[in-house]
Amino acid sequence: MKIKSKLLALLSLLTAAVSLHALTPDEWKNRQSLELEQAGPIKFPLPPATLDAAQPDLRDLRIIDASGKEIPYLLLKPTPSIGNKIAPKAFHAELTDRSTILTLETGTAQPLDCVELKTGAKNFIKPVRVDFSADGENWNFFDSNLPIFRQDGATKTTVSLNQQTAAFVRLTISDERTSPIAITGSTLQTSTASTSPTEPFTPRIVRTEEFTGETVITLDLGAANLSLASLEIAADDALYARNVTVSIRELRNDQIGERPLARGTIFRVALGAYAPVSGLQIPVDASIPAREVLVHIQNDDSPALLVSANSLRTPPIARPIHWLVSTSKELSSTSRPGNISVPSTRPNPASNRSNSTSTLSPIPVPTLPISA
């Protein structure tokens, strides 16, 4: 049903556009060509170069045919994950000889992103096992050796449930090597996973600055206006745990300041006899209007981490923005077969900048399903 509504929305837009007017491509600073292979409704992602040349809200993008007529289009922007924090219907804690067992009745049929545990313990690190049940009696193993900790100024008291649905969740916290900690409650994070596709890209470390108790890394994403799903920051250190803030610079009240986009924790910790485990991903799910983002790593009294270009072993993840446009056979058989001119970033007439037009690389248009 959603597929049909998207297509109808596009067709309605095309039908309503009766008085298509001609544009003068020379009025636009940047131009690209679309290399079409078929007529009819097509869907394709906007490449980073196009996003980088456009305004943050993308309102300056136009598609024109060989005669200069504007072609209506629909922008399909990614939808982030949507979640809510809820209290479990029931929470029970049991202390045994070697573990603390927490049993939660979720009270929801929605997918569960994670569970956050409440504790006032100051310095600890514990492995957690997770089991699911439909009735509270018969349990199915999900995962183990999941760390919770509070040390070196960093805190992680959430346990991932990986979008699973369950009536009951059981968390077994090992107390074999360290004393038990008091868990006073919990909060469930439900989540509706984004249906928008993702793709990796490789940023560049512009500079690394060391301050008292903090490292600030400036990353060049390669283009502005990317829809950033997550960043993955690794360090070459053997073991560590750090709080991280991702932010961008922006102009507010004629002054340059920073706006935080996401906060999280990166870590590589050892859990007794187990192999070290890592958590390096910071969820962002935000549109980045600038090319650069700032990554603040809070070191406090610990030494600075060794973060280099080689540390970005797993590339960050972006959600592409797609164009949905309908073309005709006449359009795809113009004097420049298979191409439409795409002007972008119209200059301000009052600006003193040069009005010379630059040509960006052509956009090859793959055949993508309208529903993807």
C-alpha positions as CSV (number, residue, x, y, z in Angstrom):
1,M,0.0,0.0,0.0
2,K,2.9,2.4,0.8
3,I,4.5,1.7,-2.6
4,K,1.3,2.6,-4.4
5,S,0.8,5.8,-2.5
6,K,4.3,7.0,-3.3
7,L,3.8,6.4,-7.0
8,L,0.4,8.1,-6.9
9,A,1.9,11.1,-5.2
10,L,4.5,11.4,-7.9
11,L,1.9,11.0,-10.7
12,S,-0.3,13.6,-9.0
13,L,2.6,16.0,-8.9
14,L,3.3,15.4,-12.6
15,T,-0.4,16.0,-13.5
16,A,-0.6,19.2,-11.5
17,A,2.4,20.7,-13.2
18,V,0.6,22.1,-16.2
19,S,2.6,25.3,-16.8
20,L,6.1,24.0,-16.9
21,H,8.4,26.9,-17.6
22,A,11.8,27.1,-19.2
23,L,14.9,27.7,-17.2
24,T,18.1,29.3,-18.3
25,P,20.9,26.9,-17.3
26,D,23.5,29.7,-17.4
27,E,21.8,31.2,-14.3
28,W,22.9,28.2,-12.3
29,K,26.3,27.7,-10.8
30,N,26.5,23.9,-11.2
31,R,25.2,21.5,-13.8
32,Q,25.1,17.7,-14.1
33,S,23.7,15.2,-16.6
34,L,21.6,12.2,-15.9
35,E,22.5,9.1,-17.9
36,L,19.1,7.4,-18.4
37,E,18.6,3.9,-19.6
38,Q,14.8,3.8,-19.6
39,A,11.7,5.9,-19.8
40,G,9.0,6.1,-17.2
41,P,9.3,6.4,-13.4
42,I,12.8,6.0,-12.2
43,K,14.5,6.2,-8.9
44,F,18.2,6.9,-8.2
45,P,20.4,8.1,-5.3
46,L,21.8,11.6,-5.3
47,P,25.6,11.3,-5.3
48,P,27.7,13.1,-2.7
49,A,28.9,15.7,-5.3
50,T,25.4,16.8,-6.0
51,L,24.5,17.1,-2.3
52,D,27.7,19.0,-1.6
53,A,26.9,21.6,-4.3
54,A,23.3,22.0,-3.1
55,Q,21.8,24.1,-0.3
56,P,21.1,22.3,3.0
57,D,17.4,21.9,2.3
58,L,18.0,20.9,-1.4
59,R,15.4,23.5,-2.6
60,D,17.8,24.7,-5.3
61,L,17.9,21.4,-7.2
62,R,16.2,21.4,-10.6
63,I,15.8,18.9,-13.4
64,I,15.4,20.2,-16.9
65,D,15.1,18.5,-20.3
66,A,17.0,19.4,-23.5
67,S,14.5,22.2,-24.3
68,G,15.0,23.8,-20.9
69,K,11.6,22.7,-19.5
70,E,11.6,21.9,-15.8
71,I,10.8,18.3,-14.9
72,P,8.9,17.7,-11.6
73,Y,10.5,15.3,-9.2
74,L,10.0,13.9,-5.7
75,L,12.8,13.7,-3.1
76,L,12.7,10.6,-1.0
77,K,14.6,11.4,2.2
78,P,15.6,8.7,4.7
79,T,13.6,8.2,7.8
80,P,15.5,7.7,11.1
81,S,14.7,5.0,13.6
82,I,11.9,6.0,16.0
83,G,12.0,4.7,19.5
84,N,10.4,5.3,22.9
85,K,11.6,4.6,26.4
86,I,9.1,2.6,28.5
87,A,9.1,1.0,31.9
88,P,8.8,-2.8,31.9
89,K,5.5,-4.2,33.1
90,A,7.3,-6.1,35.8
91,F,10.9,-6.1,37.1
92,H,12.3,-8.8,39.4
93,A,15.9,-9.1,40.7
94,E,17.4,-12.2,42.3
95,L,20.8,-12.6,43.8
96,T,22.4,-16.1,43.6
97,D,25.9,-17.4,44.6
98,R,27.5,-16.5,41.3
99,S,25.2,-14.1,39.5
100,T,22.5,-11.4,39.7
101,I,19.4,-12.5,37.7
102,L,17.0,-9.8,36.4
103,T,13.7,-10.9,34.9
104,L,11.6,-8.3,33.0
105,E,8.1,-8.6,31.7
106,T,8.2,-6.2,28.8
107,G,4.5,-5.5,28.4
108,T,5.0,-4.6,24.7
109,A,5.0,-6.4,21.4
110,Q,7.2,-3.7,19.7
111,P,10.8,-4.5,18.7
112,L,13.2,-3.9,21.6
113,D,16.4,-2.0,20.8
114,C,18.0,-2.2,24.3
115,V,17.5,-2.2,28.0
116,E,19.1,0.3,30.3
117,L,19.9,-0.7,33.8
118,K,19.8,1.7,36.8
119,T,22.6,1.4,39.3
120,G,24.4,3.7,41.7
121,A,27.6,1.5,41.6
122,K,30.7,3.6,41.0
123,N,33.4,1.4,39.5
124,F,32.6,-2.0,37.9
125,I,32.7,-4.1,34.8
126,K,30.4,-7.1,34.3
127,P,29.5,-9.5,31.5
128,V,25.8,-10.1,30.9
129,R,23.9,-13.0,29.3
130,V,20.5,-12.4,27.6
131,D,17.6,-14.9,27.2
132,F,14.1,-14.4,25.8
133,S,10.9,-16.1,26.7
134,A,7.3,-16.0,25.5
135,D,5.8,-17.3,28.7
136,G,8.4,-16.7,31.4
137,E,9.0,-20.4,31.8
138,N,10.7,-21.6,28.7
139,W,13.8,-19.6,27.8
140,N,15.8,-19.2,24.5
141,F,19.4,-18.1,24.5
142,F,20.1,-14.8,22.7
143,D,23.6,-13.6,23.5
144,S,26.3,-13.5,26.2
145,N,29.5,-11.6,27.2
146,L,27.7,-8.3,26.7
147,P,29.5,-5.7,28.9
148,I,28.1,-3.2,31.3
149,F,30.6,-0.9,33.1
150,R,31.4,2.3,34.8
151,Q,35.1,3.1,34.8
152,D,37.6,5.7,33.6
153,G,34.9,8.3,33.5
154,A,32.9,6.3,30.9
155,T,29.6,4.5,31.5
156,K,27.7,1.8,29.7
157,T,24.7,0.4,31.4
158,T,22.7,-0.5,28.3
159,V,22.4,-4.0,26.9
160,S,21.5,-4.4,23.2
161,L,18.4,-6.5,22.4
162,N,18.9,-6.0,18.6
163,Q,15.3,-5.3,17.6
164,Q,14.0,-8.5,19.1
165,T,10.4,-8.9,20.3
166,A,9.8,-10.8,23.5
167,A,7.2,-11.0,26.3
168,F,10.0,-11.7,28.9
169,V,13.7,-10.8,29.0
170,R,16.2,-12.4,31.4
171,L,19.5,-10.7,32.1
172,T,22.1,-12.8,34.0
173,I,24.9,-10.6,35.3
174,S,28.0,-12.6,36.3
175,D,29.4,-12.0,39.8
176,E,32.0,-14.7,39.7
177,R,35.1,-12.4,39.6
178,T,33.7,-9.2,41.3
179,S,31.2,-8.3,44.0
180,P,27.5,-7.9,43.0
181,I,26.2,-4.5,42.2
182,A,22.8,-3.3,43.1
183,I,20.4,-2.9,40.1
184,T,17.4,-0.8,41.2
185,G,15.4,-0.8,38.0
186,S,15.4,-0.8,34.2
187,T,14.1,1.0,31.2
188,L,13.3,-0.6,27.8
189,Q,14.0,1.3,24.5
190,T,11.6,0.2,21.8
191,S,12.5,1.0,18.2
192,T,11.0,1.0,14.8
193,A,13.9,0.3,12.6
194,S,14.5,2.6,9.6
195,T,13.5,1.1,6.3
196,S,16.0,3.5,4.5
197,P,18.9,1.7,3.0
198,T,22.5,2.5,4.1
199,E,25.8,2.6,2.4
200,P,29.4,3.0,3.7
201,F,31.7,5.9,2.9
202,T,35.2,6.9,3.9
203,P,35.8,10.2,5.8
204,R,39.1,11.9,6.2
205,I,40.7,13.0,9.4
206,V,41.5,16.7,8.9
207,R,43.2,17.3,12.3
208,T,43.5,16.0,15.8
209,E,43.7,18.4,18.7
210,E,44.6,17.5,22.3
211,F,43.2,19.5,25.2
212,T,43.2,19.0,28.9
213,G,41.0,15.9,29.4
214,E,39.7,15.8,25.8
215,T,40.7,14.9,22.2
216,V,38.9,16.7,19.4
217,I,39.0,15.1,15.9
218,T,37.8,17.0,12.9
219,L,36.4,14.7,10.2
220,D,35.8,15.6,6.5
221,L,32.8,13.6,5.3
222,G,33.6,14.3,1.7
223,A,30.4,16.2,1.1
224,A,27.8,18.4,2.9
225,N,24.1,17.4,3.4
226,L,24.8,13.8,4.0
227,S,22.3,11.8,6.0
228,L,24.6,10.2,8.5
229,A,23.3,7.0,10.2
230,S,26.3,6.3,12.4
231,L,30.0,6.9,12.9
232,E,32.5,4.2,14.0
233,I,35.6,5.4,15.8
234,A,38.3,2.9,16.8
235,A,41.6,3.4,18.6
236,D,44.8,1.5,18.4
237,D,44.9,1.2,22.2
238,A,44.6,-2.3,23.6
239,L,41.8,-1.5,26.2
240,Y,39.8,1.7,26.7
241,A,36.4,3.2,27.5
242,R,35.5,6.8,26.5
243,N,32.4,9.0,26.3
244,V,32.1,10.6,22.8
245,T,30.1,13.6,21.5
246,V,29.6,14.2,17.8
247,S,28.8,17.8,16.8
248,I,28.9,20.4,14.0
249,R,29.9,24.0,13.8
250,E,27.2,26.5,13.0
251,L,26.6,30.2,13.1
252,R,24.3,31.4,15.9
253,N,23.8,35.1,16.7
254,D,26.7,36.1,14.5
255,Q,29.0,33.8,16.5
256,I,30.3,30.3,15.6
257,G,29.3,27.7,18.0
258,E,28.8,23.9,18.2
259,R,25.6,21.9,18.0
260,P,25.7,18.4,19.4
261,L,24.3,15.7,17.2
262,A,24.9,12.5,19.1
263,R,26.4,11.1,22.3
264,G,27.6,7.6,23.1
265,T,30.5,5.5,24.4
266,I,33.2,3.7,22.5
267,F,35.1,0.9,24.3
268,R,37.3,-2.2,24.1
269,V,37.2,-3.9,27.5
270,A,38.3,-7.2,28.9
271,L,35.8,-9.3,30.8
272,G,37.9,-11.7,33.0
273,A,38.8,-14.9,31.1
274,Y,36.8,-13.8,28.0
275,A,38.4,-12.2,24.9
276,P,38.1,-8.4,24.9
277,V,34.9,-7.0,23.5
278,S,34.4,-3.8,21.6
279,G,31.6,-1.2,21.0
280,L,32.8,1.4,18.5
281,Q,29.7,2.7,16.8
282,I,28.0,6.0,17.7
283,P,24.4,6.2,16.2
284,V,23.8,9.7,14.7
285,D,20.7,9.5,12.4
286,A,20.9,13.2,11.4
287,S,21.3,15.3,8.3
288,I,24.7,17.0,8.3
289,P,24.6,20.4,6.6
290,A,28.4,20.8,6.6
291,R,31.2,18.8,5.3
292,E,32.9,18.5,8.6
293,V,31.9,17.0,12.0
294,L,33.7,17.2,15.3
295,V,34.3,14.2,17.4
296,H,34.9,15.0,21.1
297,I,36.5,12.1,23.0
298,Q,36.4,12.7,26.8
299,N,39.6,11.4,28.3
300,D,39.3,12.9,31.8
301,D,42.4,11.7,33.7
302,S,43.2,8.9,31.2
303,P,45.8,9.3,28.5
304,A,44.6,10.3,25.0
305,L,43.6,7.5,22.7
306,L,45.7,6.7,19.6
307,V,43.2,7.5,16.8
308,S,44.6,7.7,13.3
309,A,43.5,7.3,9.7
310,N,44.1,3.6,10.1
311,S,41.7,3.6,13.0
312,L,38.8,4.1,10.7
313,R,38.8,0.5,9.6
314,T,35.1,0.2,9.3
315,P,33.6,3.1,7.4
316,P,30.8,5.2,8.7
317,I,27.3,4.6,7.4
318,A,25.1,7.1,5.4
319,R,21.5,6.9,4.3
320,P,21.3,8.0,0.6
321,I,18.6,10.5,-0.5
322,H,16.8,9.3,-3.6
323,W,15.3,11.2,-6.5
324,L,12.0,9.9,-8.0
325,V,11.2,11.3,-11.5
326,S,9.2,10.3,-14.5
327,T,10.7,10.5,-17.9
328,S,9.2,10.0,-21.4
329,K,10.5,8.3,-24.5
330,E,10.7,11.7,-26.2
331,L,12.9,12.9,-23.4
332,S,15.3,10.0,-23.6
333,S,15.7,10.4,-27.3
334,T,16.7,14.0,-27.4
335,S,19.8,15.4,-29.1
336,R,21.8,14.2,-26.2
337,P,20.3,10.7,-25.8
338,G,19.8,9.4,-22.3
339,N,20.6,12.7,-20.5
340,I,18.8,15.4,-18.6
341,S,20.5,18.5,-17.5
342,V,20.5,19.0,-13.7
343,P,21.3,22.6,-12.6
344,S,21.9,23.2,-8.9
345,T,22.9,25.9,-6.5
346,R,21.5,28.9,-8.1
347,P,23.7,32.0,-7.3
348,N,22.4,35.0,-5.4
349,P,22.1,37.9,-7.9
350,A,23.3,40.3,-5.2
351,S,26.4,38.3,-4.6
352,N,29.8,39.4,-5.9
353,R,30.7,35.8,-6.7
354,S,31.5,34.8,-10.2
355,N,28.4,33.5,-12.1
356,S,30.5,31.0,-14.2
357,T,28.9,27.6,-14.5
358,S,30.8,24.5,-13.5
359,T,29.9,21.0,-14.7
360,L,29.8,18.2,-12.2
361,S,30.4,14.5,-13.1
362,P,27.4,12.9,-14.9
363,I,25.1,10.8,-12.7
364,P,24.7,7.2,-13.9
365,V,21.1,6.2,-13.1
366,P,20.8,2.6,-12.0
367,T,17.5,0.8,-12.3
368,L,16.1,0.8,-8.7
369,P,12.7,-0.6,-7.6
370,I,10.3,2.3,-6.7
371,S,9.6,0.6,-3.4
372,A,13.3,0.3,-2.3
